[in-house]
């Protein structure tokens, strides 16, 4: 049974940092991604990483502030978030994808097969 479990969310002041973790189990995946969804908004791509190579991509809205990494031995994926802004407030979801690691796929939520329950990140001004 596939499970993705996020942790690390919380309340932080603007300019602060947080690290989100995602524990993956049940099978191997091609790529892992982080998406977020703020109230009243569509789900947005944040970052993705190809499991085998470590190649990664970051969304334009978080580029230069967020970083994605993985620990193969622990089956963990991390999202390091820095210089947080109130507009980063959202529920953050970890997702797993199995298939060809095409850029146009791993940045789109509709290609992901498995999702975690989400973790709330709130950035106060």
TORNU-241513 format. One record per residue: residue in three letters; x, y, z of N, C-alpha, C in turn. Coordinates in Angstrom, 1 decimal. Atoms other than C-alpha are relative to their C-alpha. Layout:
<sites>
  res     n.X     n.Y     n.Z    ca.X    ca.Y    ca.Z     c.X     c.Y     c.Z
  ALA       X       Y       Z       X       Y       Z       X       Y       Z
...
</sites>
This chain:
<sites>
  res     n.X     n.Y     n.Z    ca.X    ca.Y    ca.Z     c.X     c.Y     c.Z
  UNK     0.8    -1.2     0.0     0.0     0.0     0.0     0.9     1.2     0.0
  UNK    -0.8    -1.2     0.2     1.4     3.3    -1.1    -0.4     1.0     1.1
  UNK     0.3    -1.1    -1.0     1.7     6.0     1.6     0.9     1.1    -0.2
  UNK    -0.8    -1.2     0.0     2.9     9.5     1.5    -0.4     0.8     1.2
  UNK     0.3    -0.7    -1.2     3.1    11.3     4.8     0.9     1.2     0.1
  UNK    -0.7    -1.2    -0.2     4.0    14.9     5.1     0.1     0.4     1.4
  UNK    -0.2    -0.6    -1.3     5.3    16.7     8.1     0.8     1.3    -0.1
  UNK    -0.8    -1.2     0.0     6.9    20.0     9.1    -0.7     1.3    -0.2
  UNK     0.7    -1.3     0.2     4.2    22.5     8.4    -0.2     0.7     1.3
  UNK     0.2    -0.8    -1.2     3.3    25.2    10.8    -0.1     1.5    -0.2
  UNK     0.1    -1.4     0.1     3.1    28.9    11.5     1.4     0.6     0.1
  UNK    -1.3    -0.7     0.0     6.1    31.1    10.7    -0.2     1.4    -0.4
  UNK     0.0    -1.4     0.4     6.8    34.8    10.4     0.6     0.2    -1.4
  UNK    -0.6    -0.4     1.3     7.5    36.4     7.1     1.5     0.1     0.1
  UNK    -1.5     0.0     0.0    11.2    36.0     6.2     0.6    -1.2     0.7
  UNK    -0.4     1.2    -0.7    11.4    32.8     8.2     0.2    -1.2    -1.0
  UNK    -0.3     1.3     0.7    12.2    29.2     7.1    -0.8    -1.1     0.6
  UNK     0.6     1.3    -0.5    10.5    25.8     7.3     0.6    -1.1    -0.9
  UNK    -0.3     1.1     0.8    11.4    22.4     6.1    -1.1    -1.0     0.1
  UNK     1.0     1.0     0.0     8.7    20.0     5.0     0.7    -1.3    -0.4
  UNK    -0.5     1.3     0.3     9.3    16.3     4.9    -1.1    -0.9    -0.6
  UNK     0.9     1.0     0.5     7.6    13.5     3.0     0.6    -1.3     0.0
  UNK    -0.5     1.4    -0.1     8.0     9.9     3.8    -0.8    -0.8    -0.9
  UNK     0.7     0.8     1.1     7.2     7.6     0.9     0.2    -1.5     0.3
  UNK    -0.1     1.4    -0.2     6.5     3.9     1.2    -1.0    -0.7    -0.9
  UNK     0.9     0.8     0.7     4.9     1.1    -0.6     0.4    -0.4    -1.4
  UNK    -0.6     0.3     1.4     6.7     1.2    -4.0     1.0     1.1    -0.3
  UNK    -0.9    -1.0     0.5     9.3     3.1    -5.9    -0.7     0.9    -1.0
  UNK     0.6    -1.0     0.8     8.5     6.2    -7.9     1.1     0.6    -1.0
  UNK    -0.9    -0.7     0.9    10.0     8.0   -10.9     0.4     1.4     0.5
  UNK    -0.2    -1.4    -0.5     9.6    11.5    -9.4    -0.9     0.3     1.2
  UNK     0.8    -0.4    -1.1     8.3    13.2    -6.4    -0.2     1.5    -0.1
  UNK     0.3    -1.4     0.2     6.7    16.6    -6.3    -0.6     0.6     1.3
  UNK     0.8    -0.8    -1.0     5.4    19.3    -4.0    -0.9     1.0    -0.7
  UNK     1.0    -0.9     0.5     2.3    21.2    -4.8    -0.6     0.7     1.2
  UNK     0.6    -0.7    -1.1     0.4    23.8    -2.8    -1.4     0.5    -0.5
  UNK     1.3    -0.6     0.4    -3.1    25.1    -2.7    -0.5     0.9     1.1
  UNK     0.5    -1.0    -0.9    -4.3    28.3    -1.0    -1.5     0.1    -0.2
  UNK     1.4    -0.1     0.0    -7.9    28.9    -0.2    -0.5     0.8    -1.2
  UNK     0.6    -0.6     1.1    -9.9    29.8    -3.3     0.9     0.0    -1.3
  UNK    -0.9     0.0     1.1    -7.0    29.1    -5.6     0.2    -1.4    -0.5
  UNK    -0.3     1.3     0.6    -6.0    26.3    -7.9     1.3    -0.6     0.6
  UNK    -1.3     0.6    -0.5    -3.3    23.8    -6.9     1.1     0.5    -0.9
  UNK    -1.2    -0.6     0.7     0.1    25.1    -7.9     1.2    -0.8     0.2
  UNK    -1.2     0.7    -0.1     3.3    23.4    -8.7     1.1     0.8     0.8
  UNK    -1.1    -0.6    -0.8     6.1    24.1    -6.2     1.4    -0.5    -0.4
  UNK    -1.3     0.6     0.3     8.9    21.7    -6.9    -0.1    -1.5    -0.3
  UNK     0.0     1.4     0.3     9.7    18.3    -8.3     1.5    -0.5    -0.1
  UNK    -1.3     0.6     0.1    12.7    15.9    -8.2    -0.1    -1.4    -0.6
  UNK    -0.1     1.4     0.6    13.6    12.9   -10.3     0.7    -0.9     1.0
  UNK    -0.5     0.8    -1.1    14.2    10.1    -7.9     1.4    -0.5    -0.3
  UNK    -1.3     0.7     0.3    17.1     8.4    -9.7     1.2     1.0    -0.1
  UNK    -1.1    -0.9     0.3    19.2    11.4   -10.8     0.1     1.1     1.0
  UNK     0.0    -1.2    -0.9    18.2    14.1    -8.3    -0.2     1.3    -0.7
  UNK     0.4    -1.2     0.7    17.5    16.5   -11.1    -1.3     0.6     0.5
  UNK     1.2    -0.6    -0.6    15.0    19.0    -9.8    -0.4     1.3    -0.7
  UNK     0.6    -1.2     0.6    12.7    21.8   -10.9    -0.8     0.7     1.1
  UNK     0.6    -0.9    -1.0    11.3    24.7    -8.9    -0.9     0.9    -0.7
  UNK     1.0    -0.9     0.6     8.2    26.8    -9.7     0.5     1.4     0.0
  UNK    -0.5    -1.4     0.1     8.8    30.4   -10.7    -0.3     0.8     1.2
  UNK     0.4    -0.8    -1.1     7.0    31.8    -7.7     0.8    -0.3     1.2
  UNK    -0.8     0.3    -1.2     9.4    30.1    -5.3     1.5    -0.1    -0.4
  UNK    -1.4     0.1     0.4    12.6    30.1    -7.3     0.9     0.9     0.7
  UNK    -1.0    -0.8    -0.7    15.6    31.2    -5.4    -0.3     0.0     1.5
  UNK     0.4     0.1    -1.4    13.7    30.6    -2.1    -0.2    -1.4     0.5
  UNK     0.3     1.3    -0.4    12.7    27.0    -2.0     1.0    -1.0    -0.7
  UNK    -0.9     1.0     0.5    14.8    23.9    -2.6    -0.6    -1.4     0.3
  UNK     0.4     1.4    -0.2    13.8    20.2    -3.1     1.1    -0.9     0.0
  UNK    -1.1     1.0    -0.1    16.0    17.3    -2.1    -0.6    -1.3     0.4
  UNK     0.5     1.3    -0.4    15.7    13.6    -1.5     1.1    -0.8     0.7
  UNK    -0.9     1.0    -0.6    17.2    10.9     0.6    -0.4    -1.4    -0.4
  UNK     0.4     1.3     0.6    17.2     7.7    -1.3    -0.1    -1.1     1.1
  UNK     0.0     1.1    -1.1    18.1     5.5     1.7    -1.2     0.0     0.9
  UNK     1.1    -0.1    -0.9    15.3     6.8     3.8    -1.3     0.2    -0.7
  UNK     1.3    -0.2     0.7    12.7     7.2     1.0    -0.7     1.3     0.4
  UNK     0.5    -1.2    -0.5    12.3    10.8     2.1     0.2     1.1    -1.1
  UNK    -0.1    -1.2     0.8    11.7    14.0     0.1    -0.2     1.2     0.9
  UNK     0.0    -1.2    -0.9    12.3    17.4     1.6    -0.3     1.3    -0.9
  UNK     0.1    -1.3     0.6    11.2    20.9     0.7     0.5     1.1     1.0
  UNK    -0.6    -1.0    -0.8    13.4    23.6     2.2    -0.6     1.3    -0.5
  UNK     0.6    -1.3     0.3    11.5    26.9     2.3     0.6     1.1     0.7
  UNK    -0.7    -1.1    -0.6    13.3    30.1     2.9    -0.7     1.3    -0.4
  UNK     0.6    -1.4     0.4    12.4    33.9     2.8    -1.5    -0.1    -0.2
  UNK     1.5     0.3     0.2     8.8    32.9     3.3    -0.8     1.3     0.0
  UNK     0.9    -1.2     0.1     6.1    35.4     2.4    -1.4    -0.4     0.3
  UNK     1.4     0.3    -0.3     2.5    35.6     3.4    -0.7    -0.7    -1.1
  UNK     0.7     0.7     1.1     1.5    34.5    -0.1     0.5    -1.4    -0.2
  UNK    -0.4     1.4     0.0     3.3    31.2     0.5    -1.0    -0.8     0.9
  UNK     0.9     0.7    -0.8     0.5    30.3     2.9    -0.9    -0.9    -0.8
  UNK     0.7     1.0     0.8    -1.2    27.2     1.7     0.1    -1.4     0.7
  UNK    -0.2     1.4    -0.3    -1.7    23.5     2.2     1.0    -0.6    -1.0
  UNK    -1.1     0.5     0.8     1.4    21.8     0.9    -0.2    -1.5    -0.1
  UNK     0.2     1.5     0.3     1.0    18.3    -0.7     1.2    -0.6    -0.6
  UNK    -1.0     0.9     0.6     3.6    15.7    -1.4    -0.7    -0.9    -1.0
  UNK     0.6     0.8     1.0     2.9    13.7    -4.5     1.1    -0.9    -0.7
  UNK    -0.9     1.0     0.6     4.5    10.7    -6.3    -0.5    -0.3    -1.4
  UNK     0.3     0.2     1.4     4.7    10.0   -10.0     0.7    -1.2    -0.5
  UNK    -0.6     1.1     0.7     5.4     6.8   -11.9    -0.2     0.1    -1.5
  UNK     0.1    -0.1     1.5     6.2     7.1   -15.6     1.3     0.6    -0.5
  UNK    -1.2    -0.7     0.6     8.6     8.8   -17.9     0.2     1.4     0.6
  UNK    -0.3    -1.3    -0.7    10.3    11.8   -16.3     0.1     1.1    -1.0
  UNK     0.1    -1.1     1.0     9.2    14.3   -18.9    -0.3     1.3     0.8
  UNK     0.2    -1.2    -0.7     9.3    17.9   -17.7    -1.4     0.4     0.0
  UNK     1.4    -0.5     0.1     5.8    18.7   -18.9    -0.9    -0.8     0.8
  UNK     0.8     0.8    -0.8     4.5    15.9   -16.8     0.3     0.3     1.5
  UNK    -0.3    -0.1    -1.4     6.3    16.3   -13.5    -0.3     1.4     0.6
  UNK     0.4    -1.3    -0.5     5.3    19.9   -13.2    -1.5     0.2     0.1
  UNK     1.4    -0.1     0.0     1.6    19.1   -13.6    -0.6    -1.0     0.9
  UNK     0.5     0.9    -1.0    -0.5    17.7   -10.8    -0.8    -1.2    -0.6
  UNK     0.8     1.1     0.5    -2.7    15.6   -13.1     0.7    -1.2    -0.4
  UNK    -0.8     1.1     0.4     0.2    13.3   -13.9     0.4    -0.9     1.3
  UNK    -0.4     0.7    -1.2     0.8    12.3   -10.3    -1.0    -1.0     0.5
  UNK     0.9     1.1    -0.3    -0.6     9.0    -9.1    -0.4    -0.1     1.5
  UNK     0.3     0.1    -1.5    -0.4     9.3    -5.3     0.3     1.4     0.7
  UNK     0.0    -1.2    -0.7    -0.9    12.1    -2.9     0.0    -0.2     1.6
  UNK     0.1     0.0    -1.5    -0.3    12.8     0.8    -1.2     0.8     0.4
  UNK     1.2    -0.7    -0.6    -2.8    14.3     3.1     0.1     1.5     0.1
  UNK    -0.3    -1.4    -0.1    -1.2    17.7     3.1     0.4     0.5     1.3
  UNK    -0.4    -0.6    -1.3     0.3    19.9     5.7    -0.1     1.5    -0.2
  UNK     0.3    -1.4     0.1    -0.6    23.5     6.4     1.2     0.8     0.3
  UNK    -1.0    -1.0    -0.2     1.9    26.3     6.1    -0.6     1.3     0.1
  UNK     0.6    -1.4    -0.1     0.9    29.7     7.4     1.2     1.0     0.3
  UNK    -1.1    -1.0    -0.1     3.2    32.7     7.0    -0.7     1.3     0.4
  UNK     0.6    -1.2    -0.5     2.3    35.7     9.1     0.8     1.2    -0.4
  UNK    -0.8    -1.2     0.4     3.2    39.2     8.1     0.5     0.9     1.2
</sites>
